[in-house]
Amino acid sequence: MEWVNRIILGDCEEILKGFPDNCIDLVFTSPPYADRRRQTYGGVKPDQYVDWFLLRSEQFLRVLKPTGTFILNIKERVVNGERHTYVVDLIPRMRAQGWLWTEEFIWHKKNSFPGKWPNRFRDSWERLLQFNKQRKFSMYQEAVMVPVGDWAKDRLVNLSETDRIRDESRVRSGFGKNVSNWVGRDKVYPTNVLHLATECSNRNHSAAFPESLPAWFIELFTQPENVVLDPFIGSGTTAVAAKRLGRNYVGIDINERYCRMTEERLRQSQARLLESPETFQVGEMP
């Protein structure tokens, strides 16, 4: 597999046509948002975005293993004073293409600067849409468990009768909980909201995200030696996170400067690993 652990220059739609079927364990990416990064990626008009993206997601669907997962970090933009619908329009079109829309995660950018516009406030969140090829896929939930939290100190000391059983919602919502399941445990499962700071160091890229973001999903959906693909690799964060976690990576980008930047970051990351071996402690993320 000569394409493994490589950063490849080119359009992912064309590059991936040379990849075999069912060879990728996780696709994690943040493509150029509509009308954004015009100087580096040309910009895709909001009304054209869905058709543009589907040509590429068709290839993602083909190369992804049946047990694999596709995580799409994407955000709509405001056009003429209202939210454009290209993100929500994309979901049913991808389902028609053969994807299952399995889950939606929210990245809360906890260090966002305040701000306002005439009819809205600053966004401090982004979507991460999860798509799969089938209902049964690889998922390692224990890998991303988090500390149980201070709530357990009082809540688990004196259990009521309803705490000892699956207590159904009083409003008949279909939800319920069994508090006694967490007695004696020091870790619990997280929610689908990730509270992570944005990338603060200068990556010479207009939309770099923190390493902890792809790392969380790499831990959740892959195991060591699995292959992680980022078809819009940008500053290389996904590849660096994959390498640090003992996974294989593939990065693709149409910008030669970003490809070189990623390769340099990978070299620096490898040097740091050799000096002081370490892995992400995902369960300890804020």
Contacts in CASP RR format, 6 or more apart in sequence:
PFRMAT RR
TARGET T0000
AUTHOR 0000-0000-0000
METHOD contacts of the structure
MODEL  1
MEWVNRIILGDCEEILKGFPDNCIDLVFTSPPYADRRRQTYGGVKPDQYV
DWFLLRSEQFLRVLKPTGTFILNIKERVVNGERHTYVVDLIPRMRAQGWL
WTEEFIWHKKNSFPGKWPNRFRDSWERLLQFNKQRKFSMYQEAVMVPVGD
WAKDRLVNLSETDRIRDESRVRSGFGKNVSNWVGRDKVYPTNVLHLATEC
SNRNHSAAFPESLPAWFIELFTQPENVVLDPFIGSGTTAVAAKRLGRNYV
GIDINERYCRMTEERLRQSQARLLESPETFQVGEMP
1 23 0 8 1.000
3 19 0 8 1.000
3 250 0 8 1.000
4 227 0 8 1.000
4 248 0 8 1.000
4 249 0 8 1.000
4 250 0 8 1.000
5 243 0 8 1.000
5 248 0 8 1.000
5 249 0 8 1.000
5 250 0 8 1.000
6 250 0 8 1.000
6 251 0 8 1.000
7 233 0 8 1.000
7 236 0 8 1.000
7 239 0 8 1.000
7 251 0 8 1.000
7 252 0 8 1.000
7 253 0 8 1.000
7 259 0 8 1.000
7 262 0 8 1.000
7 263 0 8 1.000
7 266 0 8 1.000
8 15 0 8 1.000
8 250 0 8 1.000
8 251 0 8 1.000
8 252 0 8 1.000
8 253 0 8 1.000
8 259 0 8 1.000
9 252 0 8 1.000
9 253 0 8 1.000
9 254 0 8 1.000
9 256 0 8 1.000
9 259 0 8 1.000
10 252 0 8 1.000
10 253 0 8 1.000
10 254 0 8 1.000
11 252 0 8 1.000
11 254 0 8 1.000
12 56 0 8 1.000
12 59 0 8 1.000
12 231 0 8 1.000
12 232 0 8 1.000
12 252 0 8 1.000
13 55 0 8 1.000
13 56 0 8 1.000
13 59 0 8 1.000
15 231 0 8 1.000
15 252 0 8 1.000
16 56 0 8 1.000
16 59 0 8 1.000
16 60 0 8 1.000
16 62 0 8 1.000
16 63 0 8 1.000
16 231 0 8 1.000
16 252 0 8 1.000
17 59 0 8 1.000
19 59 0 8 1.000
19 63 0 8 1.000
20 63 0 8 1.000
21 62 0 8 1.000
21 63 0 8 1.000
22 63 0 8 1.000
22 64 0 8 1.000
22 65 0 8 1.000
22 66 0 8 1.000
23 63 0 8 1.000
23 65 0 8 1.000
23 227 0 8 1.000
24 60 0 8 1.000
24 63 0 8 1.000
24 64 0 8 1.000
24 65 0 8 1.000
24 68 0 8 1.000
24 227 0 8 1.000
24 228 0 8 1.000
24 229 0 8 1.000
24 250 0 8 1.000
25 65 0 8 1.000
25 67 0 8 1.000
25 68 0 8 1.000
25 69 0 8 1.000
25 138 0 8 1.000
25 221 0 8 1.000
25 222 0 8 1.000
25 226 0 8 1.000
25 227 0 8 1.000
25 228 0 8 1.000
25 247 0 8 1.000
26 68 0 8 1.000
26 69 0 8 1.000
26 70 0 8 1.000
26 71 0 8 1.000
26 217 0 8 1.000
26 218 0 8 1.000
26 221 0 8 1.000
26 222 0 8 1.000
26 226 0 8 1.000
26 227 0 8 1.000
26 228 0 8 1.000
26 229 0 8 1.000
27 60 0 8 1.000
27 63 0 8 1.000
27 64 0 8 1.000
27 69 0 8 1.000
27 70 0 8 1.000
27 71 0 8 1.000
27 228 0 8 1.000
27 229 0 8 1.000
27 230 0 8 1.000
27 231 0 8 1.000
28 70 0 8 1.000
28 71 0 8 1.000
28 73 0 8 1.000
28 214 0 8 1.000
28 217 0 8 1.000
28 218 0 8 1.000
28 228 0 8 1.000
28 229 0 8 1.000
28 230 0 8 1.000
28 238 0 8 1.000
29 71 0 8 1.000
29 72 0 8 1.000
29 73 0 8 1.000
29 229 0 8 1.000
29 230 0 8 1.000
29 231 0 8 1.000
29 232 0 8 1.000
29 238 0 8 1.000
30 72 0 8 1.000
30 73 0 8 1.000
30 74 0 8 1.000
30 207 0 8 1.000
30 209 0 8 1.000
30 232 0 8 1.000
31 53 0 8 1.000
31 56 0 8 1.000
31 72 0 8 1.000
31 74 0 8 1.000
31 231 0 8 1.000
31 232 0 8 1.000
32 41 0 8 1.000
32 42 0 8 1.000
32 43 0 8 1.000
32 44 0 8 1.000
32 207 0 8 1.000
32 232 0 8 1.000
33 74 0 8 1.000
33 75 0 8 1.000
33 76 0 8 1.000
33 77 0 8 1.000
33 207 0 8 1.000
34 43 0 8 1.000
34 44 0 8 1.000
34 45 0 8 1.000
34 46 0 8 1.000
34 49 0 8 1.000
34 76 0 8 1.000
34 77 0 8 1.000
34 84 0 8 1.000
34 86 0 8 1.000
35 43 0 8 1.000
35 44 0 8 1.000
35 45 0 8 1.000
35 46 0 8 1.000
35 77 0 8 1.000
35 79 0 8 1.000
36 43 0 8 1.000
36 77 0 8 1.000
36 206 0 8 1.000
36 207 0 8 1.000
37 43 0 8 1.000
37 206 0 8 1.000
37 207 0 8 1.000
40 206 0 8 1.000
40 255 0 8 1.000
40 258 0 8 1.000
41 254 0 8 1.000
41 255 0 8 1.000
44 52 0 8 1.000
46 77 0 8 1.000
46 79 0 8 1.000
46 84 0 8 1.000
46 86 0 8 1.000
47 86 0 8 1.000
49 86 0 8 1.000
49 90 0 8 1.000
50 86 0 8 1.000
50 89 0 8 1.000
50 90 0 8 1.000
50 93 0 8 1.000
53 90 0 8 1.000
54 90 0 8 1.000
54 93 0 8 1.000
54 94 0 8 1.000
54 97 0 8 1.000
56 231 0 8 1.000
57 70 0 8 1.000
57 94 0 8 1.000
57 97 0 8 1.000
57 99 0 8 1.000
58 97 0 8 1.000
60 70 0 8 1.000
60 229 0 8 1.000
60 231 0 8 1.000
61 70 0 8 1.000
61 97 0 8 1.000
61 98 0 8 1.000
61 99 0 8 1.000
61 133 0 8 1.000
63 229 0 8 1.000
64 70 0 8 1.000
64 133 0 8 1.000
65 133 0 8 1.000
66 133 0 8 1.000
66 134 0 8 1.000
66 137 0 8 1.000
67 134 0 8 1.000
67 136 0 8 1.000
67 137 0 8 1.000
67 138 0 8 1.000
68 132 0 8 1.000
68 133 0 8 1.000
68 137 0 8 1.000
68 138 0 8 1.000
68 221 0 8 1.000
69 102 0 8 1.000
69 130 0 8 1.000
69 131 0 8 1.000
69 132 0 8 1.000
69 137 0 8 1.000
69 138 0 8 1.000
69 139 0 8 1.000
69 217 0 8 1.000
69 221 0 8 1.000
70 99 0 8 1.000
70 130 0 8 1.000
70 131 0 8 1.000
70 132 0 8 1.000
71 105 0 8 1.000
71 128 0 8 1.000
71 129 0 8 1.000
71 130 0 8 1.000
71 131 0 8 1.000
71 217 0 8 1.000
71 221 0 8 1.000
72 127 0 8 1.000
72 128 0 8 1.000
72 129 0 8 1.000
72 130 0 8 1.000
72 131 0 8 1.000
73 107 0 8 1.000
73 126 0 8 1.000
73 127 0 8 1.000
73 128 0 8 1.000
73 209 0 8 1.000
73 213 0 8 1.000
74 87 0 8 1.000
74 90 0 8 1.000
74 126 0 8 1.000
74 127 0 8 1.000
74 129 0 8 1.000
75 87 0 8 1.000
75 123 0 8 1.000
75 126 0 8 1.000
75 127 0 8 1.000
76 83 0 8 1.000
76 84 0 8 1.000
76 85 0 8 1.000
76 86 0 8 1.000
76 87 0 8 1.000
76 88 0 8 1.000
77 83 0 8 1.000
77 84 0 8 1.000
78 84 0 8 1.000
78 117 0 8 1.000
78 120 0 8 1.000
81 119 0 8 1.000
87 127 0 8 1.000
91 101 0 8 1.000
91 129 0 8 1.000
94 101 0 8 1.000
94 131 0 8 1.000
95 101 0 8 1.000
98 133 0 8 1.000
99 131 0 8 1.000
99 132 0 8 1.000
99 133 0 8 1.000
100 131 0 8 1.000
100 132 0 8 1.000
100 133 0 8 1.000
100 134 0 8 1.000
100 135 0 8 1.000
101 129 0 8 1.000
101 130 0 8 1.000
101 131 0 8 1.000
102 130 0 8 1.000
102 131 0 8 1.000
102 132 0 8 1.000
102 137 0 8 1.000
103 129 0 8 1.000
103 130 0 8 1.000
103 192 0 8 1.000
104 127 0 8 1.000
104 128 0 8 1.000
104 129 0 8 1.000
104 130 0 8 1.000
104 192 0 8 1.000
105 127 0 8 1.000
105 128 0 8 1.000
105 129 0 8 1.000
105 130 0 8 1.000
105 192 0 8 1.000
105 193 0 8 1.000
105 194 0 8 1.000
106 125 0 8 1.000
106 126 0 8 1.000
106 127 0 8 1.000
106 128 0 8 1.000
106 192 0 8 1.000
106 193 0 8 1.000
106 194 0 8 1.000
107 125 0 8 1.000
107 126 0 8 1.000
107 127 0 8 1.000
107 128 0 8 1.000
107 194 0 8 1.000
107 196 0 8 1.000
107 209 0 8 1.000
107 213 0 8 1.000
108 124 0 8 1.000
108 125 0 8 1.000
108 193 0 8 1.000
108 194 0 8 1.000
108 195 0 8 1.000
108 196 0 8 1.000
109 124 0 8 1.000
109 125 0 8 1.000
109 126 0 8 1.000
109 196 0 8 1.000
109 197 0 8 1.000
109 198 0 8 1.000
110 124 0 8 1.000
110 195 0 8 1.000
110 196 0 8 1.000
110 197 0 8 1.000
110 286 0 8 1.000
111 197 0 8 1.000
111 198 0 8 1.000
111 200 0 8 1.000
112 122 0 8 1.000
112 123 0 8 1.000
112 124 0 8 1.000
112 198 0 8 1.000
113 122 0 8 1.000
114 121 0 8 1.000
114 122 0 8 1.000
115 121 0 8 1.000
115 122 0 8 1.000
116 122 0 8 1.000
128 194 0 8 1.000
128 217 0 8 1.000
137 221 0 8 1.000
138 221 0 8 1.000
138 222 0 8 1.000
138 223 0 8 1.000
139 220 0 8 1.000
139 221 0 8 1.000
140 219 0 8 1.000
140 220 0 8 1.000
140 221 0 8 1.000
140 222 0 8 1.000
140 223 0 8 1.000
141 189 0 8 1.000
141 220 0 8 1.000
143 219 0 8 1.000
143 220 0 8 1.000
143 282 0 8 1.000
144 189 0 8 1.000
144 190 0 8 1.000
144 216 0 8 1.000
144 219 0 8 1.000
144 220 0 8 1.000
144 282 0 8 1.000
144 283 0 8 1.000
145 187 0 8 1.000
145 188 0 8 1.000
145 189 0 8 1.000
145 190 0 8 1.000
145 283 0 8 1.000
146 187 0 8 1.000
146 188 0 8 1.000
146 189 0 8 1.000
146 190 0 8 1.000
146 283 0 8 1.000
146 284 0 8 1.000
146 285 0 8 1.000
147 186 0 8 1.000
147 187 0 8 1.000
147 188 0 8 1.000
147 283 0 8 1.000
147 284 0 8 1.000
148 182 0 8 1.000
148 185 0 8 1.000
148 186 0 8 1.000
148 187 0 8 1.000
148 188 0 8 1.000
149 188 0 8 1.000
152 182 0 8 1.000
155 179 0 8 1.000
156 179 0 8 1.000
156 182 0 8 1.000
156 183 0 8 1.000
156 184 0 8 1.000
159 179 0 8 1.000
159 180 0 8 1.000
159 183 0 8 1.000
163 178 0 8 1.000
163 179 0 8 1.000
163 180 0 8 1.000
164 178 0 8 1.000
164 179 0 8 1.000
164 180 0 8 1.000
165 178 0 8 1.000
165 180 0 8 1.000
166 176 0 8 1.000
166 177 0 8 1.000
166 178 0 8 1.000
167 176 0 8 1.000
167 177 0 8 1.000
167 178 0 8 1.000
167 179 0 8 1.000
168 174 0 8 1.000
168 175 0 8 1.000
168 176 0 8 1.000
169 175 0 8 1.000
169 176 0 8 1.000
182 188 0 8 1.000
187 283 0 8 1.000
190 283 0 8 1.000
194 213 0 8 1.000
194 216 0 8 1.000
194 285 0 8 1.000
195 286 0 8 1.000
196 210 0 8 1.000
196 212 0 8 1.000
196 213 0 8 1.000
196 285 0 8 1.000
196 286 0 8 1.000
197 210 0 8 1.000
197 286 0 8 1.000
198 209 0 8 1.000
198 210 0 8 1.000
199 208 0 8 1.000
199 209 0 8 1.000
199 210 0 8 1.000
199 237 0 8 1.000
203 235 0 8 1.000
203 237 0 8 1.000
203 261 0 8 1.000
204 235 0 8 1.000
204 261 0 8 1.000
205 234 0 8 1.000
205 235 0 8 1.000
205 258 0 8 1.000
205 261 0 8 1.000
208 234 0 8 1.000
208 235 0 8 1.000
208 237 0 8 1.000
209 237 0 8 1.000
210 237 0 8 1.000
211 237 0 8 1.000
211 240 0 8 1.000
211 241 0 8 1.000
211 244 0 8 1.000
211 280 0 8 1.000
212 241 0 8 1.000
212 280 0 8 1.000
212 282 0 8 1.000
212 285 0 8 1.000
213 237 0 8 1.000
214 228 0 8 1.000
214 230 0 8 1.000
214 237 0 8 1.000
214 238 0 8 1.000
214 241 0 8 1.000
214 242 0 8 1.000
215 241 0 8 1.000
215 244 0 8 1.000
215 245 0 8 1.000
215 280 0 8 1.000
215 282 0 8 1.000
216 282 0 8 1.000
216 285 0 8 1.000
218 228 0 8 1.000
218 241 0 8 1.000
218 242 0 8 1.000
218 245 0 8 1.000
218 247 0 8 1.000
219 245 0 8 1.000
219 280 0 8 1.000
219 282 0 8 1.000
222 228 0 8 1.000
222 247 0 8 1.000
224 245 0 8 1.000
224 246 0 8 1.000
224 247 0 8 1.000
225 246 0 8 1.000
225 247 0 8 1.000
225 248 0 8 1.000
226 247 0 8 1.000
226 248 0 8 1.000
227 247 0 8 1.000
227 248 0 8 1.000
227 249 0 8 1.000
227 250 0 8 1.000
228 238 0 8 1.000
228 239 0 8 1.000
228 242 0 8 1.000
228 247 0 8 1.000
228 248 0 8 1.000
228 249 0 8 1.000
228 250 0 8 1.000
229 249 0 8 1.000
229 250 0 8 1.000
229 251 0 8 1.000
229 252 0 8 1.000
230 236 0 8 1.000
230 238 0 8 1.000
230 239 0 8 1.000
230 249 0 8 1.000
230 250 0 8 1.000
230 251 0 8 1.000
230 252 0 8 1.000
231 251 0 8 1.000
231 252 0 8 1.000
232 252 0 8 1.000
232 253 0 8 1.000
233 239 0 8 1.000
233 251 0 8 1.000
233 252 0 8 1.000
233 253 0 8 1.000
233 258 0 8 1.000
233 259 0 8 1.000
233 262 0 8 1.000
234 253 0 8 1.000
234 255 0 8 1.000
234 258 0 8 1.000
234 261 0 8 1.000
234 262 0 8 1.000
235 258 0 8 1.000
235 261 0 8 1.000
235 262 0 8 1.000
235 265 0 8 1.000
236 251 0 8 1.000
236 258 0 8 1.000
236 261 0 8 1.000
236 262 0 8 1.000
236 265 0 8 1.000
236 266 0 8 1.000
238 249 0 8 1.000
238 251 0 8 1.000
239 249 0 8 1.000
239 250 0 8 1.000
239 251 0 8 1.000
239 262 0 8 1.000
239 265 0 8 1.000
239 266 0 8 1.000
240 262 0 8 1.000
240 265 0 8 1.000
240 266 0 8 1.000
240 269 0 8 1.000
241 280 0 8 1.000
242 248 0 8 1.000
242 249 0 8 1.000
243 249 0 8 1.000
243 266 0 8 1.000
243 269 0 8 1.000
243 270 0 8 1.000
243 273 0 8 1.000
244 269 0 8 1.000
244 273 0 8 1.000
244 278 0 8 1.000
244 279 0 8 1.000
244 280 0 8 1.000
245 279 0 8 1.000
245 280 0 8 1.000
246 279 0 8 1.000
251 262 0 8 1.000
253 259 0 8 1.000
253 262 0 8 1.000
END
